Structure formats: C-alpha cells, structure tokens
C-alpha cells in the first residue's frame, strides 16, 4: 500500500506571507493593545497613562495597516 501524503499543517504550509499580512497586522494590533493598554488600565497610575495612550495609538495603527492590506489582497484576488 502506498503511503498517502498528508498536506502540511501550520507553519509548514507553503503560503506566501503577503497573502496573510493583513491578518498578521491585525493580530499584532490586538496583542499590543492587550499588553500595553490593559496593563496601563489595571495599574491605574499616572506613568501608566502614557502606556495606555501608546498602546491605544499603536494598536490602532496596526489595525489600520492590517485592514488596508486585507482590502488590497481582496481586490487583487477579485480582479
């Protein structure tokens, strides 16, 4: 019996990073937001206000980049 080859899973998949770059940016934005913003909120002191602002701004920038790349990829696939 011939051994059936399984398709690669996870990172082993041969997908181009450019295909998923939007998702990568969105996930990065969520991680940055979670660590900085929520860390600053839970501590609740004045120096942590800077963390809150920095976390919020950087997360929003990453999310915007992610959405832009996702839209570009959608348009590229359609036409």
N, CA, C and O of each residue as an XYZ file, in Angstrom:
316
protein
N       0.834     -1.206      0.000
C       0.000      0.000      0.000
C       0.869      1.257      0.000
O       1.788      1.401      0.806
N       0.563      2.129     -0.893
C       1.313      3.384     -0.957
C       0.887      4.285      0.198
O      -0.294      4.405      0.521
N       1.876      4.904      0.799
C       1.579      5.800      1.923
C       1.017      7.116      1.381
O       1.601      7.752      0.504
N      -0.118      7.496      1.926
C      -0.780      8.717      1.477
C      -0.080      9.929      2.094
O       0.129      9.983      3.306
N       0.278     10.893      1.255
C       0.949     12.079      1.793
C      -0.072     13.027      2.388
O      -1.091     13.346      1.775
N       0.233     13.472      3.610
C      -0.664     14.426      4.271
C      -0.264     15.838      3.856
O       0.919     16.123      3.671
N      -1.241     16.712      3.712
C      -0.880     18.111      3.427
C      -0.206     18.722      4.655
O      -0.588     18.411      5.784
N       0.785     19.582      4.451
C       1.470     20.184      5.599
C       0.512     21.042      6.420
O      -0.411     21.656      5.886
N       0.752     21.069      7.720
C      -0.118     21.835      8.615
C       0.662     22.964      9.263
O       1.886     22.903      9.379
N      -0.052     23.987      9.680
C       0.550     25.081     10.436
C       1.558     25.868      9.617
O       1.292     26.256      8.479
N       2.720     26.098     10.217
C       3.742     26.928      9.589
C       4.309     26.230      8.354
O       4.823     26.885      7.447
N       4.216     24.911      8.320
C       4.790     24.156      7.207
C       4.074     24.434      5.888
O       4.616     24.153      4.819
N       2.864     24.982      5.952
C       2.143     25.300      4.716
C       2.953     26.288      3.895
O       3.547     27.224      4.430
N       2.969     26.071      2.612
C       3.750     26.961      1.750
C       2.870     28.100      1.253
O       2.589     28.210      0.059
N       2.442     28.937      2.177
C       1.660     30.108      1.784
C       2.568     31.323      1.859
O       3.430     31.423      2.732
N       2.363     32.217      0.953
C       3.156     33.433      0.927
C       2.723     34.326      2.081
O       1.530     34.470      2.350
N       3.693     34.923      2.757
C       3.366     35.791      3.890
C       2.522     36.975      3.429
O       1.699     37.490      4.185
N       2.731     37.404      2.182
C       1.973     38.550      1.680
C       0.480     38.262      1.635
O      -0.330     39.185      1.714
N       0.107     36.992      1.509
C      -1.314     36.656      1.486
C      -1.970     36.944      2.831
O      -3.130     37.349      2.896
N      -1.207     36.729      3.904
C      -1.797     36.827      5.237
C      -1.290     38.022      6.029
O      -1.498     38.089      7.240
N      -0.626     38.971      5.365
C      -0.007     40.071      6.103
C      -1.057     40.917      6.823
O      -0.793     41.447      7.902
N      -2.237     41.045      6.235
C      -3.294     41.807      6.901
C      -3.684     41.175      8.222
O      -3.842     41.868      9.227
N      -3.841     39.854      8.222
C      -4.193     39.144      9.454
C      -3.081     39.265     10.483
O      -3.339     39.386     11.681
N      -1.840     39.232     10.005
C      -0.699     39.357     10.913
C      -0.735     40.710     11.613
O      -0.545     40.790     12.826
N      -0.980     41.777     10.848
C      -1.025     43.112     11.441
C      -2.186     43.242     12.415
O      -2.039     43.851     13.474
N      -3.338     42.676     12.071
C      -4.495     42.766     12.962
C      -4.200     42.043     14.271
O      -4.521     42.550     15.347
N      -3.593     40.865     14.186
C      -3.259     40.128     15.405
C      -2.218     40.867     16.230
O      -2.311     40.899     17.457
N      -1.222     41.463     15.570
C      -0.219     42.249     16.284
C      -0.873     43.417     17.013
O      -0.534     43.715     18.158
N      -1.811     44.072     16.340
C      -2.518     45.182     16.970
C      -3.255     44.738     18.214
O      -3.252     45.441     19.225
N      -3.889     43.575     18.151
C      -4.608     43.072     19.317
C      -3.654     42.759     20.460
O      -3.964     43.032     21.619
N      -2.498     42.190     20.146
C      -1.523     41.852     21.188
C      -0.983     43.113     21.845
O      -0.905     43.199     23.071
N      -0.607     44.096     21.020
C      -0.066     45.347     21.558
C      -1.111     46.037     22.419
O      -0.808     46.532     23.504
N      -2.342     46.067     21.927
C      -3.423     46.701     22.675
C      -3.610     45.994     24.011
O      -3.725     46.640     25.052
N      -3.639     44.674     23.974
C      -3.860     43.908     25.204
C      -2.773     44.136     26.225
O      -3.065     44.326     27.406
N      -1.516     44.123     25.794
C      -0.430     44.243     26.768
C      -0.310     45.663     27.303
O      -0.345     45.875     28.515
N      -0.168     46.634     26.412
C       0.084     47.998     26.874
C      -1.161     48.647     27.461
O      -1.138     49.145     28.586
N      -2.245     48.638     26.697
C      -3.446     49.361     27.119
C      -4.020     48.762     28.397
O      -4.224     49.471     29.383
N      -4.279     47.466     28.381
C      -4.893     46.852     29.559
C      -3.930     46.832     30.736
O      -4.357     46.965     31.884
N      -2.620     46.666     30.467
C      -1.639     46.739     31.547
C      -1.662     48.102     32.214
O      -1.599     48.201     33.440
N      -1.753     49.152     31.412
C      -1.821     50.502     31.966
C      -3.106     50.747     32.725
O      -3.094     51.406     33.765
N      -4.224     50.223     32.218
C      -5.517     50.438     32.880
C      -5.548     49.730     34.228
O      -6.034     50.283     35.214
N      -5.032     48.514     34.269
C      -5.112     47.743     35.508
C      -4.241     48.349     36.598
O      -4.596     48.292     37.775
N      -3.100     48.932     36.219
C      -2.247     49.555     37.222
C      -2.844     50.883     37.680
O      -2.870     51.195     38.871
N      -3.321     51.651     36.709
C      -4.051     52.879     37.004
C      -3.269     53.984     37.669
O      -3.822     54.692     38.510
N      -2.011     54.162     37.332
C      -1.235     55.269     37.876
C      -0.880     56.225     36.734
O      -1.053     55.903     35.559
N      -0.378     57.410     37.106
C      -0.111     58.438     36.095
C       0.912     57.987     35.041
O       0.651     58.183     33.855
N       2.070     57.392     35.406
C       3.010     56.977     34.349
C       2.391     55.972     33.393
O       2.773     55.889     32.225
N       1.441     55.218     33.895
C       0.823     54.207     33.052
C      -0.172     54.830     32.079
O      -0.624     54.167     31.145
N      -0.516     56.095     32.291
C      -1.362     56.788     31.319
C      -0.648     56.840     29.970
O      -1.277     56.735     28.917
N       0.689     57.007     30.020
C       1.476     57.017     28.781
C       1.373     55.659     28.103
O       1.241     55.575     26.882
N       1.432     54.589     28.905
C       1.288     53.241     28.350
C      -0.073     53.080     27.693
O      -0.190     52.491     26.618
N      -1.100     53.610     28.349
C      -2.458     53.480     27.807
C      -2.540     54.170     26.446
O      -3.041     53.600     25.476
N      -2.037     55.410     26.391
C      -2.103     56.175     25.145
C      -1.260     55.508     24.060
O      -1.709     55.359     22.924
N      -0.030     55.107     24.414
C       0.860     54.484     23.423
C       0.262     53.171     22.927
O       0.304     52.874     21.733
N      -0.288     52.394     23.842
C      -0.898     51.123     23.448
C      -2.079     51.333     22.527
O      -2.227     50.635     21.524
N      -2.917     52.293     22.865
C      -4.085     52.560     22.035
C      -3.709     53.036     20.642
O      -4.257     52.562     19.646
N      -2.765     53.980     20.574
C      -2.383     54.545     19.276
C      -1.697     53.496     18.404
O      -2.029     53.349     17.228
N      -0.740     52.767     18.983
C      -0.013     51.784     18.166
C      -0.937     50.658     17.730
O      -0.811     50.148     16.617
N      -1.864     50.266     18.594
C      -2.807     49.213     18.210
C      -3.695     49.691     17.067
O      -3.964     48.939     16.130
N      -4.150     50.937     17.142
C      -4.997     51.450     16.068
C      -4.223     51.515     14.746
O      -4.767     51.185     13.692
N      -2.954     51.941     14.802
C      -2.147     51.990     13.579
C      -1.979     50.601     12.977
O      -2.115     50.421     11.766
N      -1.683     49.615     13.831
C      -1.508     48.251     13.327
C      -2.807     47.723     12.732
O      -2.795     47.051     11.700
N      -3.931     48.030     13.386
C      -5.213     47.565     12.859
C      -5.514     48.216     11.508
O      -6.006     47.556     10.593
N      -5.216     49.506     11.389
C      -5.458     50.198     10.116
C      -4.599     49.586      9.010
O      -5.082     49.344      7.904
N      -3.304     49.334      9.319
C      -2.437     48.687      8.329
C      -2.990     47.324      7.946
O      -3.016     46.967      6.768
N      -3.429     46.566      8.935
C      -3.971     45.237      8.667
C      -5.189     45.288      7.777
O      -5.321     44.486      6.852
N      -6.080     46.223      8.045
C      -7.300     46.332      7.238
C      -6.944     46.773      5.817
O      -7.516     46.276      4.848
N      -5.990     47.717      5.696
C      -5.577     48.171      4.363
C      -5.005     47.014      3.547
O      -5.357     46.839      2.381
N      -4.120     46.223      4.166
C      -3.521     45.098      3.441
C      -4.575     44.064      3.089
O      -4.534     43.486      2.003
N      -5.526     43.821      3.997
C      -6.580     42.841      3.718
C      -7.422     43.293      2.530
O      -7.757     42.490      1.659
N      -7.764     44.578      2.495
C      -8.569     45.105      1.387
C      -7.793     44.994      0.079
O      -8.360     44.626     -0.950
N      -6.484     45.316      0.113
C      -5.657     45.206     -1.097
C      -5.656     43.773     -1.614
O      -5.793     43.538     -2.814
N      -5.500     42.819     -0.703
C      -5.459     41.411     -1.111
C      -6.800     40.971     -1.689
O      -6.843     40.219     -2.663
N      -7.900     41.440     -1.088
C      -9.228     41.087     -1.607
C      -9.389     41.601     -3.032
O      -9.856     40.879     -3.913
N      -8.995     42.863     -3.255
C      -9.122     43.451     -4.591
C      -8.225     42.727     -5.587
O      -8.607     42.521     -6.739
N      -7.024     42.340     -5.137
C      -6.097     41.640     -6.031
C      -6.655     40.268     -6.421
O      -6.478     39.824     -7.556
N      -7.319     39.611     -5.495
C      -7.887     38.293     -5.794
C      -9.076     38.405     -6.742
O      -9.254     37.570     -7.628
N      -9.894     39.452     -6.548
C     -11.101     39.610     -7.369
C     -10.760     40.015     -8.804
O     -11.328     39.482     -9.757
N      -9.835     40.955     -8.951
C      -9.589     41.445    -10.302
C      -8.210     41.608    -10.620
O      -7.877     42.016    -11.733
